[in-house]
Amino acid sequence: MRTAALLLASTAALLCAAGDPPPAPPKQDTILHCTAQTGLPREKLRFLGEEWDCELCLDDSSRRTGMGARTEFPPSTAMIFVHPKPQLLSFWMKDCLIDLDIVFVDADGKICALHEARKEPLRAKGESLDKYEARLKRYGSNRRAKYAVELPAGSIARLKPALGQPLDAGWAKLDARAK
């Protein structure tokens, strides 16, 4: 716990030094169910007219945690969730400390849903896990999707992607790595 507090304090100090306000650390009376992922496979990919430094969620464990417990989402970075087969996808902001945008992409590489997801209050001590999870908003893919692309908040408003628009990120190469 002390290490997590030091990490949050040092991250806040770095962000303050850069001129940005520090993210609020989780309150002592809240519960985080995960720690921020590190060491995910990375790849530079070009889509939506820009180059992105992408973290890849290629297995169930990394897809489950996603951006949970992260205190920042730097510009020009993305997190891509690659699923082994198309399915109706539903994401939530469980354990998310930051806002983010979600772009769902079907097996044909076309955008099938766009969401501007906002952080929600963390689970409070004394709140059951079931109640916490039940109150979280769900962000769905609208139809079978194979990929979810999470981007820094404001990316959808800035880039203006559209439903049905092709989003080519070299999906076949990523598919071969998904478990």
N, C-alpha and C positions, 0 to 999 in steps of 0.2 A: 504494500500500500504506500509506503514511504517513497519507493522508487517511482511509482505512478505520479505521486504528488510532485516530486522533483522534476519529472519529465514534463508535466503540465506547466510548472513554473518556468522551466527553461524555454519551452516552446513559447509561452506567453512573453517572456523577455525578448526572444528573437523577433517575434512579431511586432512588439512595441518598438524595438530598435529600427524596424523597417517602416515605422510610421502607422501601422495598422493597430486598431485596438485589440487587446488580447481576447481570445475566446474565454468565455466563462467556464471555469472548471466545474465538474459535476459537484453538486452540493453533497455534503456529508450525509444528508438524509435521503440520498437516492442510490439506486443500485445499477451498476453496469454489469451486463452478463458476459462481456467479452473484453479482450484487449485488442488494441489496434493491430492489424496484420502487418507483418513485415516480410520481406524476402519473396514476395510474389514474382512470378516471371514477368518480365517487362518487354515491351516492343514499341518501337516508334511506328505509328500508323498515320496515314493521311486520309481524312474523311471530312465532310462538311467544309471543304475548302481550306483546311488547316492541318498542320502536323501536330500530333498528340503523343505524349509520352504515356503509354497505356500500361496499367497493371492488369494482369490477366487472371481471372477467377475461372479455373478450368476443372475444378473438382467440387464435390458437395461441400466440403469443409470451408473452402474459400468463398464459395457462393453464399453460404449461410451467413458468414461474418461480414462480407462486403466492406462497406465504409464504417462499420460500427466502431465506436470509440475514437475515431479520428477527430483531431481538432482543427484540421485545415484541409483544403482541397486546392492546391496551387493552380494558377492559370496554366493552360496548355497541357493539363494532365487529364487522364480519363481512367475509369475502371470498366473493363469489359467482362461481362459474364457470358460464358459460352456453355450452352446446354447441349448434351449429347443428341437430343431429338426435340423437335418442335412440340410445344405444349402451351397451355394457358398459363401465363406467368403472373404472379402477384407479388409485389415488393412492398415493404413497409419500412418505417424509419426507426425500428427497434435499435436502441443504444446509439442512435446517431446524434452527434453533437453539433452538426453543421447542416445547412441547407444544401440541396443539390438538385440537378436536373436529371431526368431519366428518359432515355429514348429506347423504346422496344423495337426490335427488328425481326421480321419473319425469316423463314428459311430461304426465301427468294431474295433476301437482302433489301427489302423495302420497309420503310418505317411504318409501324402499325399503331403506335401510341406514343404520346409525348406528355411528360408530367414535370411540373415544377414542384418538387417535394420539399416540404419545410420540416425542420426539426420539431420534435414534440417533447413535452416534459418527460423526463426519464421516470422509470418506475420508482415510486416513493417507498421508503421502508414502511412496512405494514400493508402495502398494496400487494395483493396476490399476483403471481405471474399471469394467471388466466385473465384477471381484470385488466392488467397492463396491456397485454397483447390484444385483448378485445377492443380497447379504446383507440388503438392505432389505426390511422387511415391506411387503406390499401390502395396501391397504384397498379392497375392491371394493364395487360398487354392488348386487350380488346379482342384479339384472336390469337391463334397459335403463333408463338414467337420462339425463336431459337437463341436470340441474343438480347442482352440489355446493356446499354452503354450509359454509364453514369458520368456526368460532366459537372464542372463547377457551376454553382447557382448563377443564373443569369445567361448561361450559354444559349438556351433555347430562344430567349428574347433577343439576344444579339445576333445569332446566326439564322434564325427563322426557318428551321427545317419544317417540312410539310408531311402530312400523312400521305403514304403512297410513294414518297420520294425514295429513289434508290440510295442506299448508303453502303458504299463499297469499302470495306476495311480488310479485304483479303480473307474473307470468311473461311474458305476451304482450307487454308493453311492453319487457321485457328481450330477448325473442326477436328483436324487430325490429332490435336493435342488434348482435346476435351475428354474427361472421364465421367 
